[in-house]
Amino acid sequence: MNKIQAFVLILAAVVVIAGGIVLQTGNAQAGTCPSGGGCGCGTFWAPVVCGGNCRYLNMCKASCAGWVWSQCRDAGGN
């Protein structure tokens, strides 16, 4: 086995392992959060996190998804 074949084999193994890890992590958080689109909100950057894990671009989008201020916190650009 030459060096190129060994490299390709190792690379394939890393891809398979990474894919297995991704599959075991479950759904992305965004899939479990209500959508905040379709309300005519601007795209200004003032991120908020609502309900502990749901991130929105701004409070307007979070409100469209059904959240209120008391359920959200400023994400501080993180």
C-alpha positions as CSV (number, residue, x, y, z in Angstrom):
1,M,0.0,0.0,0.0
2,N,1.5,3.3,-1.0
3,K,1.2,6.6,0.9
4,I,-1.7,7.9,-1.2
5,Q,-3.8,4.8,-0.6
6,A,-3.0,4.9,3.2
7,F,-4.0,8.6,3.3
8,V,-7.3,7.9,1.5
9,L,-8.1,4.9,3.8
10,I,-7.4,7.0,6.9
11,L,-9.5,9.9,5.5
12,A,-12.4,7.6,4.8
13,A,-12.2,6.2,8.3
14,V,-12.3,9.7,9.8
15,V,-15.3,10.6,7.6
16,V,-17.2,7.4,8.7
17,I,-16.4,8.1,12.4
18,A,-17.5,11.7,12.1
19,G,-20.7,10.7,10.4
20,G,-21.5,8.3,13.2
21,I,-20.9,10.9,15.8
22,V,-23.2,13.3,13.9
23,L,-26.0,10.7,13.7
24,Q,-25.8,10.0,17.4
25,T,-26.2,13.6,18.4
26,G,-29.9,13.6,17.3
27,N,-31.8,16.5,15.7
28,A,-30.3,20.0,15.5
29,Q,-31.8,22.3,18.0
30,A,-33.3,24.5,15.3
31,G,-35.6,21.7,14.3
32,T,-37.3,21.7,17.7
33,C,-37.8,25.5,18.0
34,P,-40.8,27.3,16.6
35,S,-40.1,29.3,13.4
36,G,-39.8,33.1,13.7
37,G,-40.3,33.9,10.0
38,G,-43.0,35.5,8.0
39,C,-43.8,38.5,10.3
40,G,-42.1,41.3,8.4
41,C,-39.3,41.6,10.9
42,G,-36.1,43.3,10.0
43,T,-32.8,41.5,9.8
44,F,-30.9,43.7,12.3
45,W,-28.5,41.7,14.5
46,A,-29.7,41.6,18.1
47,P,-29.6,37.9,18.9
48,V,-31.8,36.4,21.7
49,V,-32.1,32.9,23.2
50,C,-35.6,31.9,24.3
51,G,-36.7,28.8,26.3
52,G,-33.1,28.0,27.0
53,N,-32.0,26.8,23.6
54,C,-33.9,28.5,20.8
55,R,-31.8,31.2,19.1
56,Y,-33.3,34.0,17.0
57,L,-31.8,36.9,15.1
58,N,-33.7,39.4,17.1
59,M,-36.7,39.7,19.5
60,C,-39.1,40.5,16.7
61,K,-38.4,37.1,15.2
62,A,-38.7,35.5,18.6
63,S,-42.1,37.2,19.2
64,C,-43.3,35.9,15.8
65,A,-42.4,32.4,17.0
66,G,-44.6,32.9,20.1
67,W,-42.0,33.9,22.7
68,V,-42.4,36.9,25.1
69,W,-39.6,38.9,26.7
70,S,-39.8,37.1,30.0
71,Q,-38.9,33.8,28.3
72,C,-35.9,35.2,26.4
73,R,-32.5,36.6,27.2
74,D,-30.0,38.7,25.2
75,A,-27.5,36.4,23.5
76,G,-24.9,39.1,23.6
77,G,-23.7,38.4,20.1
78,N,-22.7,34.8,21.1
